[in-house]
Amino acid sequence: MWEFRSMMFWRAVFAEFFGTMFFVFFGMGAALRWTSGPYHVFHTALCFERSSTSALSDTALCFGFAAATLIQSIGHISGGHINPAVTFAYLVGSQMSFFRAFFYICAQCLGAMAGAAALYGVTPNNMRGTLALNTLQPGMSLGMATTVEVFLTMQLVVCVFAVTDERRNGRLGSAALSIGFSITMGHLMGMYYTGAGMNPARSFAPAIIMRNFINHWVYWVGPMIGGAMGAILYDFMLFPRMRGLSERLATLKGSRPPEAENQQETRGEPIELKTQTL
């Protein structure tokens, strides 16, 4: 495959590893409990204690800001997915090849594990807890939890597809920031139900480190179904892409003319995802 021989492809794969590692490190780090007392989903931005002043980022805002920052940083290299569900959505929408999707998801999971391992290493024993492991809230059935994850991820994918669509005229504002807001919104609601997975790699990393896979499948099945539904909703219903079956299959197989590859290397634009101007 041409992608296997392309240096830009491997840069993109490394960018997904790098981006997901830092997303998990900062997002999960903000989710750890460093103070006693009841836990609230939405903390104040600044918390003044008697002995010292410390800035405590709200969990939802930190996940959103981390995503926006990293998407802005690597979006022009890899598309800035940092989420297997988003990558799967692009695959369902026939906007990337199976080969690229496989390596992206592997890089994202490995990056998440690296970020979680680094966080585990720098966090004192008495503060690690479950390392922000996603768990179902009391009273949540598996079906209810999966449905919540479907909805959380579906709104994220629709947002990603919409704000990065090159066919959209007169785009205003920052696509990366819009995606960050979508992730923040999902966390503000979802943390009360499932801990707001939305990202299988983010859920997988602490499960591996803490060796706890209870109900873990929910955080893969829900986001993947939500991602696929979001792709179908946007790309086939809300704003259909008028492409034939042969063109879609060629994209999925990673086929493209050699001259297109040469032009791509010269321009230095993202290879598969040309929708990013983040």
Buried (B, 14 or more C-beta within 10 A) or exposed (E): EBBEEBEBBBBBBBBBBBBBBBBBBBBBBBBBEEEEEEEEBEBEEEEEEEEEEEEBBBBBBBBBBBBBBBBBBBBBBBBBBBBBBBBBBBBBBBBBBEBBBEBBBBBBBBBBBBBBBBBBEEBEEEEBBBBBBBBBEEEBEEEBBBBBBBBBBBBBBBBBBBBBBEEEEEBEEBBBBBBBBBBBBBBBBBBEBBBBBBBBBBBBBBBBBBEBEEBBEBBBBBBBBBBBBBBBBBBEEEEEBEBEEEEBEBBBEBEBEEEEBEEBEEEEBBBBBEBBEB
